[in-house]
Each structure stands twice: as structure tokens, then as C-alpha cells.
Amino acid sequence: MFDMENMSKMLEGMQGNADKLKSELEQKTYSVKTGGGLVELSVNGSGEVIDLLIDDELLSDKSSLEILLIGAINDANKMVQTNQQQSAMGMLNSMGNPFSGTK
């Protein structure tokens, strides 16, 4: 039989777990290097850039700098997305099947 109270408690627990996971992810830092280390970019778990280092050698080569920045940003965003997906799947797996009545 469908128990609305248990379902409500389960949903509250899932929301609490999701909030905790979001907070944990925001605390992580991901760093990438491109161009043999000429560009170093760090982002947090929300995908916000928190640090950027550019070698002086690139300052006179705008085209190369743009390419390396795009690559670094894309790589960092992929790292964040992959970690978010893996963390969410881990959270769901640790909860078991919520409709089976077991954990």
C-alpha cells in the first residue's frame, strides 16, 4: 500500500542529501593546465572561475591565448560536470531503490 507519510519523509531526506551534496561540490576546486602550462585555470564545484594564471609569453599572441583559454575553460567545465554526475549517482546508489522499501 502507498504510504504518503513515508513518501514525504523520503522526499525530505532526498532534498537534504541533495543540499548537502551541492554544498560539498561547491567546496571542491578543479585545476587544468593548457599549452604546456602556459595557461592555468581553477574553478570551484559550481563552475565559477576562481583563479587564472597566464604566462607572460602569451600576452603578445592573442590568438593562441584565446585558443588556450577556451580549451582550459572547456576542460574545467567537463571536470565539474563529470564530478557532479558521479556524486549524484553515488548519492542515489547509497539510498538504494526508494520504491522498494529498502535501503
N, C-alpha and C positions, 0 to 999 in steps of 0.2 A: 504494500500500500504506500502511496505517495505521502510523505510526511513534510508538510510545508515548513514546520519549525526547524527540522533538521536541515532542509534545503537552505533556509535563511541563514542558519549558523554557518553552514558550509560556504555560502557566498561571502559572508563577512570574513571568514578565515582566508578565503582566496584573495579578497581585497587587501587584507592585512599583509599577506605574503607578497602580493604584487607591489604594495607600497614599500615594503622592506627591500625587495629586490631592486626597485627603482633607486632607492637611496644608496644601496650598495654599489650599483652600477655607476652612479654619479661620482662616487669617490675614486673610481679607478682612473688610471692615466695610461694612455696608449701613445707610443712614440714611434715615428717612422723616419727613415733617412732615405733620401734620393740623391742621385748624381754622385754616388760615392761619398756621401756625407756632406755635400755642398749645401744641401737644404735639410734641416731637421725640424720636424713638426710634432708637437704634442697636443693631444686633445683629451678631454675628460670623457667619462662614460656617457654623457649626453651629446657628444659630438662637437662640443664647443672648443675652439682653439684656445689653448692656454699658454702656449709658448711657440715661438718661431725663430729659428736661427738661420741666417743666410750668410754664406761665405762671401767675403768681400770680392772675390774673383768673379762672382756672378753679377755684380752691380753694373758692370759695363755691357752685359749681354742680356738684354731684356727678354728676348725670345726664349733663350734657354731657361732663364729664371721662371718665366711663365709656365713653360712645359714642366719643369721640376716641381713647381708649386702645385699645379693641377694633379700631378702624379702623387705627391705626398698627401694632399687632401683626400683624394680618392682612396688611397691605401688606408689612411687612418679611419675614414668613414666605414670601409669594409670591415676593419678590425672591430670597430664599435658594434656594428650590426651583427656580426658573427657572434660576438660575446653576448649580446642581448638575447639572440635566439637560443644560444646554448644554455644560458642561465634560465630563460623562461621554460625551456624543455626540461631542464633539471628540476625546476620547481614543480612542474606538472607531474613528472615521474615520481617525485618524492611523495606526492599526495595520493598516488595510486589512481584508480578509476573512481571518480566521485559518485558514479551512479551504481556502483556495485555494493556500496555499503561497507566496504573495507578500505583500509589504507595500505 
